[in-house]
Amino acid sequence: YKVLLVPEVATLTQVGRGLIYNQIKGEEMIKFEVEMMKAMISLEDYFTEIALLCKQQAVVLCDRGVMDIKAYMTDEEWTILIDDQNTNEMVLRDQRYDAVIHLVTSAKGAEKFYSLENNQARSEGLELAKQIDDKLISCWVGHQELTIVDNSQEGAFERKMQRTLEAALKMLGHDVNVGVYKKYLLEGFKEEDLKQLQKYEKFQVEDYFLEHEELNVENKLRKRGQNSNFTYMHFLRIPGKTPEKRVQLRSQLSARQFRTLIQQQDPNSYPLLYNRYTFAYQHFTFIIDDIYNLPEKYTYLRVETDIEDSSKIVFPPFLKVAKDVTYDFNYTTCLLYTSPSPRDRQKSRMPSSA
């Protein structure tokens, strides 16, 4: 791959002696952040156009993303900013970036390595760095490909970089030793329980399954909405070496492309309609899918982690996990969209990833 690196605008601004946070506030601060967002988008678009001109496959890595700006503003200021720019969070968060890899600050779990010397734009002390890190994670909650790389494993920085590389390669469709998918059946789930969290996002999701010559390949379209804004995706999921590992190819679609591809829907399948809730808890990214268009109600909790031992996964205490169904074929997506009746599911065993 040809790897292109988009530099951090805050650092460029500091080098140019233009970082004036301590000199402005209120409307001036919002104007400053608007200009920073414009600069970030312009640089990202510039490098993306260069990538398209490359004679080999190219990857564009951004040091920061535009949603990071929200962590340094109040909710009111952020709302004014996106309204002023005639945009919304789904456009800035979900449509703009194919994947988000958040490297947890060394101020959490690797304090002896935390320093202000390796970043000219950084001025936060240890405690403030922890608070901003929590806000940054919160800004990206809701992205379909959010990976949080913390400092919990041995090997310090080298292991952290390896996990980051593996997460990027996985997004590019490589079968790497990262991303163990776990799937659990929830009991008695209520949305109001999630209000105990610092932040969660809710989406209305429609999955449509397309015809594919291989039965164990999941070929589907997804329409995902929030506040009357929608994103459209195409997924091709291929089983990995074990059921909880899978290779996934993902591409964004326009509404017109979605309408064209949906004509290829498998006539033997049912669409799945569900509410999706996403949140981060103890550096784990969780997804709850509450399916409502089948004869039986299903609520799944999904988590992707590089921890093989599921007993080490920290679940929110207000969620009641009925059982681990990662390896249970009765609860695979393929069976749900082809056999909504439990009686039918008992008659069939189609292999599928979680």
C-alpha positions in Angstrom: 0.0 0.0 0.0 0.9 3.6 -0.5 0.3 5.2 2.9 -0.5 8.9 3.0 -0.4 10.7 6.4 -2.6 13.8 6.9 -0.9 16.0 9.6 -2.7 17.3 12.6 -4.0 20.8 12.0 -3.6 21.8 15.6 0.2 21.1 15.4 0.5 22.9 12.1 -1.3 25.8 13.7 1.0 25.8 16.7 4.1 25.7 14.5 2.7 28.7 12.6 2.1 30.4 16.0 -1.6 30.5 15.5 -2.9 28.4 18.4 -4.6 31.1 20.4 -7.0 29.1 22.7 -6.0 31.1 25.7 -6.8 34.4 24.0 -10.4 33.9 22.8 -13.7 32.6 24.0 -17.4 32.5 23.1 -18.2 33.5 19.5 -14.5 33.9 18.7 -13.8 30.4 19.9 -16.6 28.9 17.7 -15.2 30.9 14.7 -11.7 29.5 15.4 -13.0 26.0 15.6 -15.0 26.5 12.4 -11.8 27.5 10.6 -9.9 24.5 12.1 -12.7 22.2 10.8 -12.4 23.7 7.3 -8.7 23.3 7.4 -9.0 19.6 8.5 -11.6 18.8 5.8 -9.5 20.6 3.1 -6.3 18.7 4.0 -8.1 15.3 4.2 -9.8 16.0 0.8 -6.4 17.0 -0.6 -4.7 13.8 0.5 -7.6 11.7 -0.7 -7.4 13.2 -4.2 -3.6 12.4 -4.2 -4.4 8.8 -3.1 -6.8 8.5 -6.1 -4.0 9.5 -8.4 -1.6 6.8 -7.1 -0.8 3.9 -9.3 -1.1 1.5 -6.4 -3.6 0.8 -3.6 -3.5 3.7 -1.2 -4.5 4.3 2.4 -5.1 7.8 3.9 -4.3 8.0 7.6 -5.5 11.1 9.5 -3.8 12.1 12.7 -7.1 13.6 13.9 -10.7 13.6 12.7 -13.1 16.5 12.6 -15.3 15.0 15.4 -12.3 15.5 17.8 -13.1 19.2 17.8 -16.3 18.4 19.8 -14.2 17.3 22.8 -12.9 20.8 23.2 -16.2 22.6 23.1 -19.5 22.7 25.0 -22.5 20.9 23.6 -24.1 24.3 22.8 -21.0 25.6 21.0 -20.8 22.3 19.0 -24.4 22.6 18.0 -23.9 26.2 16.8 -20.8 25.1 14.8 -22.4 22.2 12.9 -25.6 24.3 12.3 -23.4 27.1 10.9 -21.7 24.6 8.6 -25.0 23.1 7.5 -23.9 19.6 8.5 -24.6 16.9 11.1 -22.7 14.3 13.1 -23.6 11.4 10.8 -21.9 13.2 7.9 -18.9 14.2 9.9 -18.5 10.9 11.8 -20.0 8.1 9.8 -19.8 9.1 6.1 -16.4 10.8 6.2 -14.2 8.1 7.8 -14.1 4.4 6.9 -12.7 3.5 10.3 -11.7 5.1 13.6 -8.8 3.8 15.7 -8.6 5.6 19.1 -5.3 5.2 20.9 -6.0 5.7 24.6 -3.7 8.3 26.2 -0.7 7.0 28.1 -2.1 9.1 31.0 -4.5 6.1 31.5 -2.5 3.0 32.5 0.9 4.0 31.3 1.4 7.2 33.2 5.2 7.1 33.4 5.3 7.5 29.6 3.0 10.6 29.5 4.8 13.7 28.3 4.2 17.1 26.8 7.5 17.1 25.0 6.4 15.0 21.9 3.6 17.2 20.8 3.8 21.0 20.5 0.0 21.4 20.6 -0.4 19.5 23.8 -0.6 21.3 27.1 -2.8 19.1 29.3 -1.7 17.7 32.7 -2.3 14.1 33.6 -5.9 14.4 35.0 -7.0 16.8 32.2 -5.6 14.4 29.6 -7.7 11.6 31.0 -10.9 13.7 30.9 -10.2 14.8 27.3 -9.5 11.2 26.3 -13.0 10.2 27.7 -14.5 13.0 25.7 -12.7 12.0 22.5 -14.0 8.4 22.8 -17.5 9.8 23.4 -17.3 11.9 20.2 -16.7 8.8 18.1 -19.2 6.5 19.7 -21.7 5.5 17.0 -19.1 5.0 14.2 -19.6 1.5 12.7 -15.8 0.7 12.8 -14.6 2.2 16.1 -11.6 0.4 17.7 -10.2 1.4 21.1 -6.6 0.5 21.7 -5.8 0.9 25.4 -2.7 0.3 27.5 -3.8 -2.8 29.3 -1.6 -5.4 27.6 2.0 -6.1 28.3 4.6 -4.9 25.8 3.8 -1.3 26.2 4.1 0.9 23.1 5.2 -1.7 20.7 2.2 -3.9 21.4 -0.1 -0.9 21.1 1.3 -0.1 17.7 0.9 -3.8 16.6 -2.7 -3.8 17.7 -3.3 -0.5 15.7 -1.6 -2.0 12.6 -3.8 -5.1 12.9 -6.9 -3.1 13.2 -6.1 -1.1 10.1 -5.3 -4.3 8.1 -8.5 -5.9 9.3 -10.4 -2.9 7.9 -8.7 -3.4 4.6 -10.0 -7.0 4.4 -7.0 -9.0 5.7 -7.4 -12.0 8.0 -5.3 -10.9 10.9 -5.0 -12.0 14.5 -7.2 -9.3 15.9 -10.9 -8.6 16.5 -12.5 -11.5 18.3 -16.2 -11.1 17.8 -18.4 -12.1 20.8 -22.2 -12.3 20.6 -24.5 -12.6 23.6 -28.2 -12.9 24.0 -29.6 -10.2 26.4 -32.6 -10.7 28.7 -35.0 -7.9 29.8 -33.3 -5.1 27.9 -34.7 -1.6 28.2 -33.4 1.5 26.5 -33.8 3.6 29.6 -31.1 1.5 31.3 -28.6 3.0 28.9 -29.1 6.4 30.4 -26.8 5.3 33.2 -24.0 5.6 30.6 -22.1 8.8 29.9 -23.0 8.5 26.2 -24.8 6.2 23.8 -26.0 6.5 20.3 -29.2 5.0 18.8 -29.8 4.2 15.2 -32.6 2.7 13.1 -31.2 0.0 10.9 -32.5 -2.0 8.0 -30.4 -5.0 6.7 -31.2 -6.5 3.2 -29.5 -9.7 2.2 -28.3 -10.1 -1.4 -27.9 -13.2 -3.4 -24.5 -14.9 -3.3 -23.2 -18.1 -4.8 -21.5 -19.2 -1.6 -23.9 -19.9 1.3 -21.4 -19.1 4.1 -20.7 -15.6 2.7 -22.9 -12.9 4.1 -23.6 -10.3 1.4 -25.9 -7.5 2.5 -26.9 -3.9 2.3 -27.5 -1.7 5.3 -29.5 1.5 5.7 -28.7 3.2 8.9 -30.5 6.3 10.2 -30.4 8.8 13.0 -32.5 12.0 13.2 -33.8 11.6 9.6 -30.2 11.3 8.3 -29.1 8.1 6.6 -25.9 6.2 5.6 -25.9 3.3 3.1 -23.3 0.5 3.3 -22.5 -2.8 1.5 -21.0 -5.6 3.6 -19.3 -8.8 2.4 -18.5 -11.0 5.4 -16.4 -14.1 5.0 -15.9 -16.6 7.8 -12.4 -16.5 9.4 -10.4 -19.2 10.8 -12.8 -19.6 13.7 -16.5 -18.6 14.2 -15.7 -15.5 16.3 -13.1 -14.2 13.7 -14.3 -12.9 10.3 -13.1 -11.0 7.4 -15.3 -8.1 6.4 -15.2 -5.9 3.3 -17.2 -2.7 3.8 -17.9 0.1 1.3 -20.1 3.2 1.5 -22.9 3.7 -1.0 -24.9 6.6 -2.2 -28.7 6.4 -1.9 -28.9 5.8 -5.7 -26.4 2.9 -5.5 -28.4 1.4 -2.6 -31.6 1.5 -4.5 -29.9 -0.2 -7.5 -28.3 -3.0 -5.5 -31.4 -3.7 -3.4 -32.9 -5.2 -6.6 -30.5 -8.1 -6.1 -32.1 -9.0 -2.8 -32.3 -12.7 -2.1 -35.9 -13.7 -2.7 -35.7 -16.4 0.1 -34.6 -13.9 2.7 -36.3 -11.5 5.1 -35.0 -8.0 5.9 -33.9 -7.5 9.5 -35.2 -4.3 11.1 -33.8 -3.3 14.5 -32.7 -0.5 16.8 -29.0 -0.4 17.2 -27.4 1.1 20.3 -23.6 1.7 20.5 -21.6 2.8 23.5 -18.1 2.5 25.0 -17.6 1.0 28.5 -14.3 0.3 30.2 -12.5 0.7 26.8 -14.7 -1.9 25.2 -17.0 -0.9 22.3 -20.4 -2.5 22.6 -23.3 -2.8 20.2 -26.9 -3.8 21.1 -29.2 -4.9 18.3 -32.8 -5.0 19.3 -34.6 -6.8 16.4 -38.3 -6.1 16.2 -39.7 -7.5 13.0 -39.4 -11.3 13.7 -42.0 -13.5 15.4 -39.7 -13.7 18.4 -37.9 -10.8 20.0 -34.2 -10.9 19.9 -31.8 -8.6 21.6 -28.1 -9.2 21.0 -25.0 -7.7 22.6 -21.9 -7.6 20.4 -18.4 -6.8 21.3 -15.2 -6.9 19.4 -12.1 -7.4 21.5 -8.6 -8.8 21.3 -9.1 -10.5 24.6 -9.6 -14.3 24.0 -10.9 -15.0 27.5 -14.4 -13.7 27.5 -14.5 -13.7 31.3 -12.2 -10.7 31.2 -14.7 -8.6 29.2 -16.2 -6.0 31.5 -20.0 -5.7 31.0 -22.1 -2.8 32.2 -23.8 -4.0 35.4 -27.3 -3.1 34.3 -27.3 -5.5 31.3 -28.4 -9.0 31.9 -26.5 -11.4 29.7 -28.6 -14.6 29.2 -25.9 -16.6 27.4 -23.0 -16.5 25.0 -24.3 -17.4 21.5 -21.1 -16.8 19.5 -20.9 -20.4 18.5 -24.7 -21.2 18.5 -25.9 -21.6 14.9 -29.5 -21.0 16.0 -28.6 -17.3 16.5 -26.5 -16.6 13.4 -27.6 -13.8 11.2 -28.0 -16.1 8.2 -30.6 -18.2 10.0 -32.4 -15.2 11.3 -32.9 -13.7 7.8 -33.8 -17.0 6.1 -35.8 -18.7 8.9 -37.7 -16.4 11.2 -39.5 -19.3 12.8 -37.7 -21.2 15.6 -39.1 -24.4 14.2 -37.5 -23.7 10.8 -34.2 -22.8 12.5 -34.1 -26.2 14.2 -34.3 -27.9 10.8 -31.4 -26.1 9.3 -27.7 -25.4 10.1 -26.2 -22.9 7.8 -22.6 -22.0 8.6 -22.0 -18.3 9.2 -19.8 -15.9 11.1 -21.2 -14.3 14.2 
